[in-house]
Amino acid sequence: MKMEQGMQLIDGNGKFNVDGLKDFMTATEFAQSGLSYAIVAIIGSQSSGKSTLMNQTFHTNFKEMNAYNGRGQTTKGIWIAKCSDIDPFTIAMDFEGTDSNQRGEDDTAFEKQSTLFALAIADVVLINMWYKDIGLEHAASRPLLKTVFQVMKRLFKPRKKTLLFVIRDHSKTPLEYLKTALLEDIEKIWAAVAEPETLSSAPLREFFNVEITALPSYEYQEENFKEQVAQLRQRFVHSTYPGGLVGDREEVEPASGFPLRAEEIWKIIKDNRDLDLPAVKVMVATVRCEEIAGEKLKCFTTDEDWLEMKEAVQAGPVSGFGGAVSSILETYLSEYDREVVYFDQEVRIEKRRQLLSNALMVVRDAYDTMLMHLYSNTVKSFKTSLEQSQNVAAIHLCSQSCMSMFDQGCEDAAIQQSEWNASKFREKLICDMVSEMMAKYKKQITHALAKRVESLLEAGERDTWASIGNLFECNTEAAVSEFSDAVVSFDLRTSAIDTKLQHLREHARNLVEMKAREAADAGRVLRRMKDRFSQVLSDYESSVSWYNWTGEINLDEVERKTLSESLRILSIMAAIRFDGMPDRIEKVSPEATTLLKPEDCKSLWMNFIEKIKPMMTGARSRQDGRRRTRSYAAAAAATGVGAAVAAVAGPAAVVDAGIVIFWRAMRL
């Protein structure tokens, strides 16, 4: 498509050519112009040479009327073309003529709509008018000017537009005279248009820069016409520079927003709604900034460097992660800033914030993964060092070293564009490091108490619980004191430290209780009571001479003492005594932790009594046996005497005498 030939932007029925404008923007690269562009529109009556003037001035190729085919409508709707060889980038817009026979007197809607569109979209509006119309009350250009002024007063705030009146077929009348007459006409028409309340007595100059030029007849003075047009063309070169035709324009919008802006303005005009150009400006800025932000977000998410960084961090911590990601983000944020710099400030700032927010959402998982690696590695390193630390000073050094390593890693991972910090990971790290220290001191307490408590309970000696209490207090407070000194490295609140210390004490107490409950198993208690009874009874038997065991020892007294020793075991296992109370079953404090209920103790005792009956029966039998053995010895001595007699009396007498003596001995 040769863009000098132009394309129909809006057809005669008012349909906006969206696809055509998109192709036009691509072919002309209009969007790359930024703010360095100008839009020139021409309005005027039908067959007044508008297209010819545009083609001659801007080297476009709009369709022109062929006079040999008669006078009639040539341009239908609104056409757009790129001006050739003019700096800055300039767009020419050729409008359908007013006062058209084809549309008729009653169909003036499109005329008003197109005029409003020209005023809203163009920087310079050329008003093409005949020389002969100046000063005439009913000239063809007067209704057009009235429409222009009504639109400007009703719908626009005071903002400068350049109205360039081009007087066609100028002859002998001096131009200065024509300018004076035309300006008087313009002022009269302006004054006659009703003023909105908000713009009462607003002067014409607040709305327009009025320029007037004249051209000779193209048909009869073609060479002179072309010379004058060449001079007119020069006025559009550098038109945006200070002093140029549009050098004082305000609130210029970027060229990239032109398609959306033009479409929205035409839609509002067609819907016969009040045209709020500031609102259109914000709408265009919103859509374009969103589109540009979307493009930059897509570019970021597909950036090769970012994808490599994202993949690498899954395997482990990446050195320089934060700086690299921040640099990639800044690249696309800077590109966004450059492309939206001329759009509404509030809109572009808000859309930049959204772009950054969306980009950071993409980055967040990788950032959290990075911090998780730092956290995991630090915990692992701390555990290894803690196991090798033999004292509080070594633990202090280990803690400070690990925290410093973690903080440096977090600083390296920080994303400059975010307000993220590693506080949650740091808090979790401190919590886990303190937990590891707690585990170390719990292990220390367990090592110091477990076996020794088991041994004391198994032994069941006097003041067992007093011994356990001393052991508990000494080792627990030692661990608590060391932990309290070691945990200072983490700058925890006093209440948090107190809670941890209480947990250590509870661990020690729970350990003692666990060992006590294991030892308080009914089967184990019964076994130890029987073993104690058997041992004490055996000791009595072993300690008493054979002779005294026969009659002088009161076996009931021995049984009472032996039962008392076994009862001590039951008393020890009845309750946990940290209250200093003696290990007596009838002396249990209400605050003591019960191991065996009274009914359990009674049941165990009754079971124990049944179990030891054979032992006592055996002991009594052994005592009786020893008594008999003693009698056997006496009987043997008598048998010896009888044997001597038997030697005299004969064998039968000896046997009888021996049986009698043995029988007597058995009866003793």
C-alpha positions in Angstrom: 0.0 0.0 0.0 1.4 3.4 -1.0 0.4 5.5 2.0 0.6 8.8 0.0 -2.5 7.5 -1.9 -4.2 7.2 1.5 -6.8 5.0 2.9 -10.5 5.5 3.8 -10.5 5.9 7.6 -14.3 6.4 7.9 -16.7 5.6 5.1 -19.7 7.6 4.0 -22.0 5.6 6.3 -19.8 6.4 9.3 -18.1 3.0 9.7 -14.6 3.2 11.2 -11.9 1.2 9.3 -10.1 -0.4 12.2 -8.1 -3.0 10.2 -7.2 -0.4 7.6 -5.8 2.0 10.2 -3.8 -0.9 11.7 -2.2 -1.6 8.3 -1.6 2.1 7.9 0.2 2.4 11.2 2.4 -0.6 10.3 3.2 0.5 6.8 4.0 4.1 7.8 5.7 3.3 11.1 3.7 6.2 12.5 3.8 4.7 16.1 7.6 5.2 16.2 7.2 9.0 16.0 6.5 9.5 19.7 5.4 13.1 20.1 7.2 14.3 16.9 4.2 14.4 14.6 1.4 16.6 13.4 -2.1 16.0 12.1 -3.5 18.3 9.5 -7.2 18.1 8.5 -9.1 20.0 5.8 -12.8 20.9 5.8 -14.8 23.0 3.5 -17.6 23.0 1.0 -17.9 20.3 -1.6 -16.0 20.8 -4.9 -13.9 23.6 -3.4 -10.6 21.9 -4.3 -9.8 20.5 -0.9 -8.2 17.3 -2.2 -6.2 19.2 -4.8 -4.9 21.5 -2.2 -3.9 18.6 0.1 -2.2 16.8 -2.8 -0.3 19.9 -3.9 0.8 20.9 -0.4 1.6 17.5 1.1 2.4 15.4 -2.0 -0.4 13.0 -1.2 -2.6 11.4 -3.8 -6.2 11.8 -2.7 -8.7 11.4 -5.4 -9.6 14.7 -7.1 -12.6 15.9 -8.9 -12.5 15.7 -12.7 -14.0 18.9 -13.9 -14.7 17.4 -17.4 -17.0 14.9 -15.7 -19.0 17.6 -14.0 -19.0 19.0 -10.5 -20.1 16.6 -7.8 -19.0 14.7 -4.7 -15.5 13.1 -5.0 -14.4 12.5 -1.4 -16.8 10.4 0.6 -16.2 10.0 4.3 -12.8 10.7 5.7 -9.5 9.8 4.2 -6.0 9.7 5.7 -2.5 9.7 4.1 1.1 10.2 5.1 2.6 13.5 3.9 5.7 12.9 1.8 9.1 14.4 2.8 8.0 16.6 5.7 9.6 16.6 9.1 8.1 16.0 11.5 6.0 13.0 10.6 2.7 14.6 9.3 -0.6 13.0 8.6 -3.0 14.6 6.1 -6.8 14.0 6.5 -9.2 14.8 3.7 -12.8 15.3 4.8 -16.0 15.0 2.8 -17.2 18.4 1.7 -20.1 20.2 3.4 -23.2 21.5 1.7 -23.3 18.3 -0.5 -26.2 17.8 -2.9 -25.8 14.1 -2.5 -26.6 14.2 1.2 -29.3 16.9 0.9 -30.3 19.7 3.2 -31.8 17.5 5.8 -28.8 15.2 6.3 -26.3 17.4 8.1 -25.5 14.8 10.8 -22.4 13.5 9.1 -21.2 17.1 8.3 -21.4 18.0 12.0 -19.9 14.7 13.2 -16.9 15.0 10.8 -16.3 18.6 11.7 -16.2 17.7 15.4 -13.9 14.8 14.6 -11.5 17.1 12.7 -11.4 19.5 15.7 -10.8 16.7 18.2 -8.1 14.8 16.3 -6.2 17.4 14.3 -3.5 19.9 15.3 -4.1 22.1 12.3 -7.5 22.5 10.6 -7.5 24.0 7.2 -10.7 25.7 6.3 -11.0 25.9 2.6 -13.2 28.8 1.5 -13.9 30.8 -1.6 -12.6 34.3 -2.0 -16.1 35.5 -3.1 -17.7 34.3 0.2 -15.9 36.8 2.4 -18.3 39.5 3.6 -21.4 37.7 2.4 -24.0 37.0 5.1 -25.2 33.8 3.4 -21.9 32.5 2.1 -21.4 28.7 2.1 -18.6 28.9 4.7 -20.6 30.7 7.4 -22.7 27.6 8.4 -19.5 25.7 8.6 -17.8 28.2 10.8 -20.9 28.4 13.0 -20.8 24.6 13.4 -17.1 24.7 14.3 -17.5 27.4 16.9 -20.6 25.7 18.5 -18.7 22.5 18.8 -15.6 24.2 20.3 -17.6 26.2 22.9 -19.9 23.3 23.9 -17.5 20.4 24.0 -14.0 21.7 24.5 -12.2 23.4 27.2 -10.1 26.3 26.0 -7.1 24.6 24.3 -5.3 26.1 21.3 -6.1 24.7 17.8 -4.7 26.3 14.7 -7.3 27.3 12.2 -5.7 28.0 8.9 -8.1 29.8 6.6 -7.2 29.2 3.0 -8.8 31.7 0.7 -9.1 30.2 -2.8 -9.1 32.0 -6.1 -7.7 35.2 -4.7 -7.6 38.0 -7.2 -6.8 41.7 -6.9 -8.1 42.6 -3.4 -5.2 43.1 -1.1 -4.7 40.2 1.4 -4.6 42.5 4.4 -8.0 43.8 3.6 -9.3 40.3 3.2 -7.8 39.3 6.5 -9.4 42.2 8.3 -12.8 41.4 6.7 -12.5 37.7 7.5 -11.5 38.3 11.1 -14.5 40.6 11.6 -16.7 37.8 10.2 -15.1 35.3 12.4 -15.5 37.4 15.5 -19.2 38.1 14.7 -19.9 34.4 14.2 -18.0 33.6 17.5 -20.0 36.2 19.4 -23.3 35.0 18.0 -22.7 31.4 19.2 -24.4 30.9 22.6 -21.9 30.7 25.5 -22.0 27.8 28.0 -22.2 29.1 31.6 -18.7 27.9 32.3 -17.2 29.8 29.4 -19.0 33.1 29.5 -17.2 35.8 27.4 -14.4 33.4 26.5 -12.4 35.2 23.8 -11.7 33.5 20.5 -7.9 33.5 21.0 -8.3 31.2 24.0 -9.5 28.5 21.6 -7.8 29.2 18.3 -4.6 30.4 16.7 -6.2 32.0 13.6 -4.0 32.0 10.5 -5.1 33.3 7.1 -3.5 32.8 3.7 -4.7 33.1 0.1 -4.0 31.2 -3.1 -4.7 32.1 -6.7 -6.8 30.1 -9.0 -5.4 26.6 -9.7 -7.4 26.5 -12.9 -6.3 29.8 -14.4 -3.0 30.5 -12.6 -1.5 27.1 -12.1 2.1 28.1 -11.9 1.5 30.9 -9.5 -0.8 28.6 -7.5 2.0 26.0 -7.2 4.5 28.6 -6.1 2.2 29.8 -3.4 1.5 26.2 -2.3 5.2 25.5 -2.1 5.5 28.4 0.3 2.5 27.1 2.3 4.1 23.7 2.5 7.2 25.2 4.1 5.0 26.3 7.0 4.4 22.6 7.9 8.1 21.8 7.9 9.3 21.8 11.6 5.7 22.7 12.5 6.1 21.4 16.0 9.2 23.5 16.7 8.7 26.7 18.8 7.2 29.3 16.5 5.8 26.6 14.2 2.2 26.2 13.3 1.7 23.9 16.3 4.7 24.9 18.3 2.5 25.9 21.3 0.2 22.9 21.4 -0.4 21.3 24.8 -1.0 17.8 26.1 0.4 16.0 23.1 -0.4 12.3 23.0 1.9 9.6 21.7 1.5 8.5 18.1 1.1 4.9 19.2 -2.2 5.8 20.8 -3.6 7.4 17.6 -5.6 4.4 16.4 -7.3 3.8 19.7 -7.9 7.5 20.3 -9.4 8.1 16.8 -11.7 5.1 17.1 -12.9 6.1 20.5 -13.5 9.7 19.6 -15.5 8.7 16.5 -17.5 6.2 18.6 -18.4 8.9 21.1 -19.4 11.3 18.3 -21.5 8.7 16.5 -23.3 7.8 19.8 -24.1 11.5 20.1 -22.5 11.7 23.5 -20.7 14.7 25.0 -17.1 14.5 23.9 -14.8 14.5 27.0 -11.3 14.6 25.5 -9.5 14.4 28.8 -11.5 11.2 29.5 -10.6 9.9 26.0 -6.9 10.8 26.7 -7.0 8.7 29.9 -8.8 5.9 28.2 -6.2 5.8 25.4 -3.3 6.0 27.9 -4.9 3.2 29.9 -5.3 0.8 27.0 -1.9 1.6 25.4 0.0 1.4 28.7 -1.7 -1.9 29.4 -0.7 -3.2 26.0 2.9 -2.1 26.3 3.1 -3.4 29.9 1.7 -6.8 28.6 4.3 -6.9 25.9 7.1 -6.2 28.3 5.9 -8.8 30.8 5.8 -11.3 28.0 9.3 -10.4 26.9 10.5 -10.7 30.5 8.9 -14.1 31.1 10.5 -15.5 27.9 13.9 -13.8 28.4 16.6 -16.4 28.0 18.8 -15.1 30.9 15.8 -15.1 33.2 14.8 -18.7 32.2 18.4 -19.9 32.8 18.4 -18.2 36.2 15.1 -19.7 37.1 16.2 -23.2 36.1 19.6 -22.9 37.9 18.1 -21.8 41.2 16.0 -25.0 41.4 19.2 -27.0 41.9 20.8 -24.8 44.5 21.7 -21.3 45.5 22.9 -19.1 42.7 25.6 -16.5 43.3 24.6 -13.0 42.2 20.9 -14.1 41.9 19.4 -10.8 43.1 21.6 -8.5 41.0 21.1 -10.6 37.8 17.3 -10.7 38.1 17.1 -7.0 39.1 19.1 -6.1 36.0 16.8 -8.1 33.7 13.7 -6.5 35.3 15.2 -3.1 35.0 15.8 -3.6 31.3 12.1 -4.2 30.5 10.9 -1.5 33.0 13.1 1.0 31.2 11.8 -0.1 27.9 8.2 0.4 29.2 9.1 3.9 30.5 10.5 5.0 27.2 7.5 3.8 25.3 4.9 5.3 27.6 6.7 8.5 28.5 4.2 10.8 26.6 1.0 9.2 28.0 -0.9 10.5 30.9 1.4 10.5 33.9 -1.0 9.0 36.5 -2.0 6.2 34.1 1.5 5.3 33.1 2.7 5.3 36.7 -0.2 3.0 37.7 0.4 0.6 34.8 4.1 0.5 35.6 3.2 -0.4 39.1 1.0 -3.2 37.8 3.7 -4.4 35.4 6.2 -4.5 38.2 3.8 -6.3 40.4 3.1 -8.9 37.8 6.8 -9.4 37.0 7.5 -9.8 40.7 4.8 -12.5 40.9 6.7 -14.4 38.2 10.0 -13.9 40.1 8.6 -14.7 43.6 8.8 -18.5 43.4 12.4 -18.4 42.3 13.3 -15.9 45.0 11.6 -18.0 47.7 13.4 -21.1 46.3 16.7 -19.2 46.6 16.0 -18.3 50.2 15.0 -21.8 51.0 18.3 -23.1 49.7 20.1 -20.5 51.9 18.0 -21.5 54.9 18.5 -25.3 54.4 22.3 -24.9 53.9 22.6 -22.7 57.0 20.6 -25.2 59.2 22.8 -28.1 57.9 26.0 -26.1 58.6 24.8 -25.1 62.1 23.8 -28.7 63.0 27.3 -29.9 62.0 29.1 -27.2 63.9 26.8 -27.5 66.9 27.6 -31.2 67.3 31.3 -30.3 67.5 30.9 -27.4 69.9 32.0 -28.4 73.4 31.1 -25.2 75.3 29.0 -22.1 75.3 31.7 -19.9 73.6 32.0 -22.3 70.7 28.2 -22.3 70.3 28.2 -18.5 70.3 30.8 -18.5 67.5 29.0 -21.1 65.5 25.6 -19.2 65.8 27.1 -15.9 64.7 29.0 -17.4 61.8 25.9 -19.2 60.4 23.6 -16.1 60.8 26.2 -13.9 59.1 26.5 -16.4 56.2 22.7 -16.5 55.8 22.3 -12.6 55.9 25.0 -12.2 53.3 23.3 -14.7 51.1 19.9 -12.9 51.5 21.5 -9.6 50.6 23.0 -11.2 47.5 19.5 -12.6 46.6 17.6 -9.3 47.2 15.5 -8.0 44.2 16.1 -4.2 44.0 12.6 -3.4 42.6 10.8 -5.2 45.4 10.2 -4.5 49.0 10.8 -8.1 49.9 12.9 -9.1 52.8 14.0 -12.4 54.2 12.5 -11.8 57.7 10.2 -14.9 57.6 13.0 -17.2 56.5 15.3 -15.6 59.1 12.7 -16.1 61.8 12.3 -19.7 60.7 16.0 -20.2 60.6 16.5 -18.8 64.2 13.6 -20.9 65.4 15.2 -24.0 63.9 18.6 -23.2 65.2 17.2 -22.7 68.7 15.4 -26.0 68.3 18.7 -27.7 67.4 20.2 -26.2 70.5 17.2 -27.3 72.5 17.7 -30.8 71.1 21.4 -30.7 72.0 20.7 -29.9 75.6 17.7 -32.3 75.8 20.1 -35.0 74.7 22.6 -33.8 77.3 19.9 -34.1 80.0 18.8 -37.5 78.7 22.3 -38.8 78.8 22.9 -37.5 82.3 19.6 -38.8 83.8 18.1 -41.7 82.0 20.5 -44.6 83.0 21.2 -43.3 86.5 17.5 -42.8 87.3 16.8 -46.4 86.0 19.6 -47.7 88.3 18.3 -45.8 91.3 14.8 -47.1 90.8 16.1 -50.6 90.2 18.2 -50.5 93.4 15.3 -49.3 95.5 17.5 -48.1 98.4 16.5 -45.8 101.1 15.9 -42.1 100.1 15.7 -43.1 96.4 13.6 -40.1 95.4 15.9 -37.7 97.3 18.8 -39.1 95.3 16.8 -38.8 92.1 15.8 -35.2 93.0 19.4 -34.2 93.6 20.4 -35.8 90.3 17.5 -34.1 88.5 18.2 -30.6 89.9 21.9 -30.6 89.4 21.9 -31.8 85.7 18.8 -29.9 84.7 19.9 -26.5 86.0 23.4 -27.0 84.5 21.8 -27.6 81.0 19.4 -24.6 81.6 22.2 -22.3 82.5 24.3 -23.3 79.5 21.3 -22.9 77.1 20.4 -19.6 78.6 24.0 -18.3 77.9 24.2 -19.8 74.4 20.8 -18.5 73.2 21.8 -14.9 73.8 23.3 -14.9 70.2 19.8 -14.8 68.7 18.5 -11.7 70.6 15.3 -13.4 71.6 12.6 -11.8 73.8 13.0 -12.6 77.5 9.6 -14.3 77.4 10.6 -16.6 74.6 13.8 -17.6 76.4 11.9 -18.3 79.6 9.5 -20.5 77.6 12.5 -22.5 76.2 14.0 -22.9 79.6 10.7 -24.2 80.9 10.6 -26.7 78.1 14.0 -28.0 79.1 12.9 -28.4 82.7 9.7 -30.1 81.5 11.8 -32.4 79.3 13.9 -33.4 82.3 10.9 -34.0 84.5 9.1 -35.9 81.8 12.1 -38.1 81.3 12.2 -38.9 85.0 8.5 -39.6 84.9 8.8 -41.8 81.8 11.6 -43.9 83.5 9.5 -44.1 86.7 6.5 -45.3 84.9 8.5 -47.9 83.0 9.9 -49.0 86.4 6.4 -48.9 87.9 5.1 -51.7 85.6 3.3 -54.1 87.9 5.2 -57.1 86.6 8.6 -55.4 87.1 7.6 -54.1 90.6 6.4 -57.6 91.6 9.6 -59.2 90.3 11.8 -56.7 92.2 9.8 -57.2 95.4 10.2 -61.0 95.2 13.9 -60.6 94.4 14.4 -58.3 97.3 12.5 -60.7 99.6 14.5 -63.7 98.3 17.8 -61.8 98.7 17.2 -60.5 102.2 16.0 -64.0 103.3 19.0 -65.6 101.7 21.3 -63.1 103.4 19.7 -64.0 106.7 20.2 -67.7 106.1 23.8 -67.1 105.0 24.7 -64.9 107.9 23.4 -67.2 110.7 25.5 -70.2 111.8 24.1 -73.6 111.1 23.7 -74.3 114.8 21.8 -71.0 115.6 19.4 -71.4 112.6 17.9 -74.4 114.2 16.0 -72.9 117.1 17.4 -69.6 118.4 16.3 -67.6 115.3 12.7 -66.4 115.3 11.6 -67.0 111.7 8.6 -64.7 112.1 10.9 -61.8 112.9 13.0 -62.6 109.9 9.8 -62.7 107.7 8.7 -59.3 109.1 12.0 -57.6 108.3 12.2 -59.2 104.9 8.6 -58.0 104.1 9.6 -54.5 105.2 12.4 -54.4 102.7 10.1 -55.5 99.9 7.5 -53.0 101.0 10.1 -50.2 100.5 10.2 -51.0 96.8 6.5 -50.8 96.6 6.6 -47.5 98.5 9.2 -46.0 96.1 7.2 -47.0 93.0 3.9 -45.7 94.4 4.5 -42.1 93.4 7.1 -39.6 92.0 8.4 -37.6 94.9 10.1 -34.3 94.1 8.7 -32.8 97.3 11.3 -34.1 99.8 8.8 -36.5 101.4 10.3 -39.8 102.6 9.8 -43.0 100.5 7.0 -44.4 102.7 3.8 -45.6 101.2 1.7 -43.9 103.9 3.6 -40.5 103.3 2.5 -39.4 99.8 2.1 -35.7 99.2 -1.1 -34.5 97.3 1.2 -32.8 94.8 3.1 -36.0 94.1 2.6 -37.8 90.7 0.9 -41.1 91.3 2.5 -44.1 89.6 0.5 -46.8 91.3 -3.0 -46.3 92.7 -3.9 -47.5 96.2 -5.9 -50.4 94.8 -3.0 -51.3 92.5 -0.6 -51.3 95.5 -3.0 -53.5 97.5 -3.4 -55.9 94.6 0.4 -56.1 94.1 1.0 -56.6 97.8 -1.6 -59.5 98.0 -0.1 -61.0 94.9 3.4 -60.7 96.4 2.3 -62.4 99.6 1.0 -65.3 97.6 4.2 -65.5 95.6 6.5 -65.6 98.7 4.5 -68.2 100.6 6.5 -71.0 99.1 9.7 -69.1 100.1 8.6 -68.9 103.7 7.4 -72.5 103.7 10.8 -73.5 102.3 12.6 -71.5 104.9 10.5 -73.1 107.7 11.1 -76.5 106.2 14.8 -75.9 106.1 14.7 -74.7 109.7 12.8 -77.9 110.7 15.2 -80.0 108.6 18.2 -78.5 110.4 16.6 -79.3 113.7 16.1 -82.9 112.6 19.6 -83.0 111.4 20.7 -81.9 114.8 18.7 -84.8 116.3 20.2 -87.1 113.7 23.6 -86.3 115.0 22.5 -87.2 118.5 21.0 -90.4 117.3 24.2 -91.3 115.5 26.2 -91.0 118.7 23.7 -93.3 120.5 24.0 -95.7 117.6 27.7 -95.9 118.1 27.2 -96.9 121.7 24.6 -99.4 120.7 27.0 -100.9 118.2 29.4 -101.5 120.9 26.7 -103.3 122.8 25.6 -105.1 119.6 29.0 -106.5 119.3 28.1 -108.3 122.5 24.4 -108.7 122.1 24.2 -109.7 118.5 23.1 -108.1 115.1 19.3 -108.2 115.7 19.6 -106.3 118.9 21.8 -103.8 117.2 19.3 -103.1 114.4 16.4 -102.8 116.7 18.2 -100.5 119.0 19.3 -98.3 116.0 15.8 -98.1 114.6 14.4 -97.1 117.9 17.0 -94.4 118.5 16.5 -93.1 114.8 12.8 -93.0 115.3 13.1 -91.1 118.5 15.4 -88.7 116.8 12.8 -88.3 113.9 10.1 -87.5 116.5 12.2 -84.9 118.2 
